Amino acid sequence: MGAFFCSNFKGDRVEKMFGLFGGGKKKDFDVSVNGGAAKFTVKAGDNLLKAALDNGVAWPHDCRVGSCGSCKAIVKSGKIKALTDFSYVLDGDQLKSGTVLACQTALKSDLDIEVELGEEIATEMLSIDGTISQVVDLTHDIKELVVSTDTAFTRAMLAGQYAEIEVEGVSDPRSYSFAKAPSNENDGEFTFYIRHVPGGAFTDWLFAEDRTGTAIKLNAPFGQFYHRPDDSMMVCMAGGSGMSAIKSLLEACVNDQVERDCIYLFGARTLKDLYCADEMEQIKSSWNKNFKFDYIPVLSADQDSDWTGPKGYVTDYFKQAYLDNSSMNLTNAQGYLCGPPAMIDSAIELLKSGGIQEESIYYDKFLDASSIPGGRK
Ligand SMILES: Cc1cc2nc3c(=O)[nH]c(=O)nc-3n(C[C@H](O)[C@H](O)[C@H](O)COP(=O)(O)OP(=O)(O)OC[C@H]3O[C@@H](n4cnc5c(N)ncnc54)[C@H](O)[C@@H]3O)c2cc1C
């Protein structure tokens, strides 16, 4: 039997619509996915997506904070509790059909559910204790954070994926993309590029003083942002700390000597926001010699420097330089985008208008509490 929703409901209303009243002791519940193709148990207190990933089910997901909609699934039978208001992300038809966001769903009974597992990869989750071993300023508001652990990269972490970082004193874990391809890391080390978001709980903490030596917990790997092998052109765009995931993905492409051309546009405000110039040179000089790699930094707010490179938003620059004035054919190309949500949204539309198929555009939006419906819980 399908579950019925109305638009504009709140979490407590869903609970009532599913006949859920009162508190009671939390229990574990069983989930059957796609008619029994996968089965797992959701432990009391866990959300549906977490349990699926913990059990190695290749459930689609990007942000895991109720904002991207990637983890949506249709409840066929069973009772759930919505942890946030799904109507921020799902439309009326989806709500009526019983669609839920798995990352924002707690269970109140056993569940039958349908989800498009697609090509998503199954990953084995790690929960790793580590120590912040190095903090380096990359720009005035981006730090490189290295976490040292006893864990070697023996498991499948893909370049482009991300980890959750937990520290004492910050209530919820925060997501950060791996900034290096796994095989480019020293054993047991994980590198992140973290931008200061003023007023943000974790980054205010990180930027307040030298945190070297602090104990930290990593949960990983998460995300569906990784390289899809192909011989078509790659168009990459990043802004700010979005450099992390793209750089890691490009390093993996170098390691694999992929046979494809790549253009990477990096958006920054001013000269003082540029970083990783040496690393980009290294990638360029090591790219498969039979193919082209172009790295193009674009400054959006440069007023008075000697910068002679491209100016404006990366998307405007790409349109003007590659779409309007050239015969570049993007029909079979792939897009890889990472960074601020607004930049990604306009880059997706631009790449589609240039001919890239929507399903060939992969991205991670660096969402924070200001873009999570209702903020963090
Ligand atoms: C998949 C993924 C990968 C990511 N990778 C990276 C990465 O590699 N590097 C990186 O720098 N970042 C990355 N991020 C973003 C990162 O996870 C954090 O969201 C970011 O660092 C901010 O964390 P914070 O704790 O400092 O701020 P938060 O506490 O999340 O606050 C962010 C902002 O929102 C405001 N705010 C807080 N509560 C509310 C509310 N209720 N309503 C409105 N506004 C509110 C705060 O004042 C602040 O200005 C990624 C995010 C995702 C989803």
The ligand as an SDF file (V2000), in Angstrom:
LIG
                    3D

 53 58  0  0  0  0  0  0  0  0999 V2000
   29.1650   16.7570    0.2570 C   0  0  0  0  0  0  0  0  0  0  0  0
   29.7960   17.9720    0.9020 C   0  0  0  0  0  0  0  0  0  0  0  0
   31.1790   18.1580    0.7980 C   0  0  0  0  0  0  0  0  0  0  0  0
   31.7420   19.2980    1.3520 C   0  0  0  0  0  0  0  0  0  0  0  0
   33.0970   19.4830    1.2320 N   0  0  0  0  0  0  0  0  0  0  0  0
   33.6510   20.6050    1.7030 C   0  0  0  0  0  0  0  0  0  0  0  0
   35.0660   20.8530    1.5340 C   0  0  0  0  0  0  0  0  0  0  0  0
   35.8120   20.0360    0.9860 O   0  0  0  0  0  0  0  0  0  0  0  0
   35.5560   22.0220    2.0090 N   0  0  0  0  0  0  0  0  0  0  0  0
   34.7730   22.9500    2.6390 C   0  0  0  0  0  0  0  0  0  0  0  0
   35.2920   23.9880    3.0410 O   0  0  0  0  0  0  0  0  0  0  0  0
   33.4420   22.7240    2.8380 N   0  0  0  0  0  0  0  0  0  0  0  0
   32.8780   21.5820    2.3990 C   0  0  0  0  0  0  0  0  0  0  0  0
   31.5470   21.3550    2.6190 N   0  0  0  0  0  0  0  0  0  0  0  0
   30.7910   22.2650    3.5140 C   0  0  0  0  0  0  0  0  0  0  0  0
   31.0100   21.8150    4.9680 C   0  0  0  0  0  0  0  0  0  0  0  0
   30.4250   20.5360    5.1820 O   0  0  0  0  0  0  0  0  0  0  0  0
   30.3750   22.7430    6.0060 C   0  0  0  0  0  0  0  0  0  0  0  0
   29.0110   22.8760    5.7290 O   0  0  0  0  0  0  0  0  0  0  0  0
   31.0250   24.1290    6.0380 C   0  0  0  0  0  0  0  0  0  0  0  0
   32.4060   24.0040    6.3060 O   0  0  0  0  0  0  0  0  0  0  0  0
   30.3950   24.9970    7.1150 C   0  0  0  0  0  0  0  0  0  0  0  0
   30.4710   24.3500    8.3440 O   0  0  0  0  0  0  0  0  0  0  0  0
   30.3980   25.1540    9.6970 P   0  0  0  0  0  0  0  0  0  0  0  0
   30.1400   24.2080   10.8030 O   0  0  0  0  0  0  0  0  0  0  0  0
   31.5390   26.0850    9.8450 O   0  0  0  0  0  0  0  0  0  0  0  0
   29.1210   26.1070    9.4630 O   0  0  0  0  0  0  0  0  0  0  0  0
   27.5890   25.8410    9.8740 P   0  0  0  0  0  0  0  0  0  0  0  0
   27.4710   25.6730   11.3260 O   0  0  0  0  0  0  0  0  0  0  0  0
   27.0610   24.7840    9.0050 O   0  0  0  0  0  0  0  0  0  0  0  0
   26.9920   27.2530    9.4700 O   0  0  0  0  0  0  0  0  0  0  0  0
   27.1480   27.7530    8.1410 C   0  0  0  0  0  0  0  0  0  0  0  0
   26.5170   29.1310    8.0010 C   0  0  0  0  0  0  0  0  0  0  0  0
   25.1150   29.0210    8.2190 O   0  0  0  0  0  0  0  0  0  0  0  0
   24.7060   29.8980    9.2580 C   0  0  0  0  0  0  0  0  0  0  0  0
   23.6260   29.1940    9.9740 N   0  0  0  0  0  0  0  0  0  0  0  0
   23.7430   28.3430   11.0300 C   0  0  0  0  0  0  0  0  0  0  0  0
   22.5210   27.8810   11.3730 N   0  0  0  0  0  0  0  0  0  0  0  0
   21.6360   28.4260   10.5140 C   0  0  0  0  0  0  0  0  0  0  0  0
   20.2300   28.3280   10.3570 C   0  0  0  0  0  0  0  0  0  0  0  0
   19.4860   27.5740   11.1610 N   0  0  0  0  0  0  0  0  0  0  0  0
   19.6630   29.0260    9.3500 N   0  0  0  0  0  0  0  0  0  0  0  0
   20.3970   29.8200    8.5130 C   0  0  0  0  0  0  0  0  0  0  0  0
   21.7420   29.9490    8.6320 N   0  0  0  0  0  0  0  0  0  0  0  0
   22.3470   29.2540    9.6040 C   0  0  0  0  0  0  0  0  0  0  0  0
   25.9520   30.1360   10.1150 C   0  0  0  0  0  0  0  0  0  0  0  0
   25.9040   31.3700   10.7650 O   0  0  0  0  0  0  0  0  0  0  0  0
   27.0340   30.1390    9.0410 C   0  0  0  0  0  0  0  0  0  0  0  0
   27.1570   31.3950    8.4180 O   0  0  0  0  0  0  0  0  0  0  0  0
   30.9450   20.2380    2.0570 C   0  0  0  0  0  0  0  0  0  0  0  0
   29.5750   20.0160    2.1780 C   0  0  0  0  0  0  0  0  0  0  0  0
   29.0020   18.9080    1.6070 C   0  0  0  0  0  0  0  0  0  0  0  0
   27.5090   18.7000    1.7530 C   0  0  0  0  0  0  0  0  0  0  0  0
  1  2  1  0
  2  3  1  0
  2 52  2  0
  3  4  2  0
  4  5  1  0
  4 50  1  0
  5  6  2  0
  6  7  1  0
  6 13  1  0
  7  8  2  0
  7  9  1  0
  9 10  1  0
 10 11  2  0
 10 12  1  0
 12 13  2  0
 13 14  1  0
 14 15  1  0
 14 50  1  0
 15 16  1  0
 16 17  1  0
 16 18  1  0
 18 19  1  0
 18 20  1  0
 20 21  1  0
 20 22  1  0
 22 23  1  0
 23 24  1  0
 24 25  2  0
 24 26  1  0
 24 27  1  0
 27 28  1  0
 28 29  2  0
 28 30  1  0
 28 31  1  0
 31 32  1  0
 32 33  1  0
 33 34  1  0
 33 48  1  0
 34 35  1  0
 35 36  1  0
 35 46  1  0
 36 37  1  0
 36 45  1  0
 37 38  2  0
 38 39  1  0
 39 40  1  0
 39 45  2  0
 40 41  1  0
 40 42  2  0
 42 43  1  0
 43 44  2  0
 44 45  1  0
 46 47  1  0
 46 48  1  0
 48 49  1  0
 50 51  2  0
 51 52  1  0
 52 53  1  0
M  END
$$$$
